[in-house]
């Protein structure tokens, strides 16, 4: 009897150890999944929130982040290398954001792991950031007025991705041009050739008229009203 009880106790102990090991393994898997691609939570305001993110990228963007250090050349110590997961994949050799959530990055010069957020853009804002005419105003979603008699006096606009609550999202190193339509007979568009400003457009007057320039980028759309006297 004493022998049977001892064996029973040993079996209970072994079974308990197996259960504990299984629980630890499950906890580890859950923790890894959450840290790899945590989905954004929605605040009471309806805004997407991912706490502790180094930068917020738009879904569809090519991720790129320079770790700031004013002692380094150009103010960046290094550029992070990102770990692919359910949110970020390598597409044509570029780290491309494909869904909402989080991903991580690190670099040799600054090995601490950093977390990045990926949020789907809801709108494309049009910022008027340069005017060579007296009419009009600088700012977001302002109408443009140009003069066909002075086509050298142009305006500059910059396209900005926003989330559903109007917070800006980064397009990273994405170099594709947004698509535009609606003003071909009224103005001519000259895209910036600078790599750091691929979504900046010079607007040149062509002929009198009023039109709405529709713009689209990474699944988000926006518009600006343009009048040429």
N, C-alpha and C positions, 0 to 999 in steps of 0.2 A: 504493500500500500504506500509506504514511504517513497519507494522507487517511482511509482506511478505519479504521485503528487509532484516530485522533483522534476520529472519529465514534462508534466503539464505546465509547471512554472516556467521551464526553459522555453517551451513552445510559445507561451504567452509573451515572454520577453522578446523572442525573435520576431514574432508577429508585430509587436509594438515598434520595434526598430525599423521594420519594413514600412510601417505606416508613416513613421516620422520622416524617413528618407523620401517617401513619395510626396509628402506635404512640402518638404524643403524644395524638391525638384519643381513642383507645380508653382510654388511661390517665385522661384527663380525665373521660370518661363514667363509668368505674368509680369514680373518686374521688367524683364527685357523687352517684352512687347510694348509695354506702356511707355518706356523711355525711348524706344525706337520710333514710334509713330503715333504719339498721343494726339487724339483729336481735339480741336479747339472747343472750349466750353462756351456756352452762350450766356452772357450776363443778362441781368434784369432789363437792361436797356436794349437787348437784342443784338449787342455787338459781340463779335467773335473774340475770345480772349485765350491766349496761351502765355502763361506767366514765365518769366525768366528767359525770354527769347532774345538772342543777340541781335537778330534782324528778322523782319517779317517779309517773306517773299510771296509774290503772286503765283498761284498755280499756273504752270506753263512757262515760268521763267527759267533761265539758265542761272543757277546759283553761283554767286561770286561774292566773297567777303574778304576785305583786307583788314588784318588785325592792326589797329591803330597804335602807333608808337612814334611820337614826334622826334625821337632821336634817330629814326631810320630814314632812309631815302624816300622822298615823296610822302612821308608821314605814315607809311605802312611797314610793319615789321615783316609780315609774310601774308600769303593768301591761303585760306583754309582749304584742305582737301576733305571732301564730304564722304561719309559712309553711306552707300546705297541701302535703301530699305523700301518699305511699302509706299513711301511718300516721294522719294527721290531715286531716280534711276539714271544710268549712263546711257545717253542716246547720241549716237554719232560722236562718241568721245567726250560729250559734254554732260555735266551733272544737271539733269533737268527735273524740275518739280512737277509731279504728275497728279498729286492729290493733296487734300488738306491733312494737316498733322504736324509732326516735328521730325527733324533729322539732326544729325550732329556733324561737327567738323573739328579738325585740329591741324596744326602744322608743326614742323620740327622746331622752329624758333620759339613757339609758344604752345607747348604740348597739352595744356589744360583743355579738356573737351568743352566745346561750346554748343549750345542748343539753338536751332533755328526753327522759325515757324513758317508754315505754308498755309496760305489762306486764299480762297477763291475770290478774285476781284468781282466787284458788283457794278462798278462804273468807271468810265474813263473821263477824267476831268481835262478841260482845256484851259491852261493858264496863259494869259497874255503877259509875256515877260519882256517885251521890247516894242517900242513905238517910235517911229520917226515922223509922226504927224501930231498935230495939236488936238485933234478929235480923239475921243475914246479914253479909256482908263486901263491901267495895269490891274491884274488880278484874275481870279478864277472865274471862268465861264462868263467873261465880259464880251459884249458884242464888239466887232471890229468895224471901223469906218475908214476907207481908203479913197484916194483920189486918182482917177485914171489919167489925169493930166500930169501927175507927178509920180510915175511908177517907180522912181528911185527911192521914194519915201515909203519904206516897207514896214511890216510888223512881224514880230516873232511870237510864236506860240509854242508851248511845251505841253506834251501829253503826260498825264499822271494817273497811275492806277490807284483806285480807292477800294476799300472794303465797304460793306453795307452800312457802316456808320461814318463814312467819310474819312477814315484814317488811311494815310498813304501806304502803299505796298511797293516793294522794290522789284524791278524787273531784272536785277542782277546784271549779267553780262549779255543779255539777249540783244541781238543785233538786227533782228528782222524788223522791217518797217511796218507800221500800222497801215491799214487800208483806209482810203478816203474816197468820198463820192459826193456829188451834189453841187459843185461850184466850178466845173471845168471851164465854163464860158465867161466867168466873172473874175477869177483870180488864177494865178499860177503859183504852185507850191514848190519851194526849193528845200529839200531835206538837208539837215546838217550833215557834213561829212566827218565830223569829229566823232571818234569811237565812244567817247564818254557821254555824248549827247545825241544818241541815235533817234530820239523821239522829239527833237526840236525842229520846227518848220518855219522858214521865212515865207511870208505871204505877200505876193506881189500883185498889184492891181492890173487888170487887163482891160475890162470894159465896164461901163455903168450897169448896175443891177444889184439886186439883193438875193442872197442865197443862203442855204443852211449847209454847212460843211459837216457831213457825218463821218465819224472816225471810229475805227474798231481795232482792238488789240488784245490778244490773249483772252478772247471770249467776252471782253467788256466793250461797251459802246459809249460814245459821247457825241456832242455836237456843239457848234458855234455858229451864230448868225453873222454874216459878213455883208456889208453894204459898200459898194463902190460908186462914188459920185461921178 
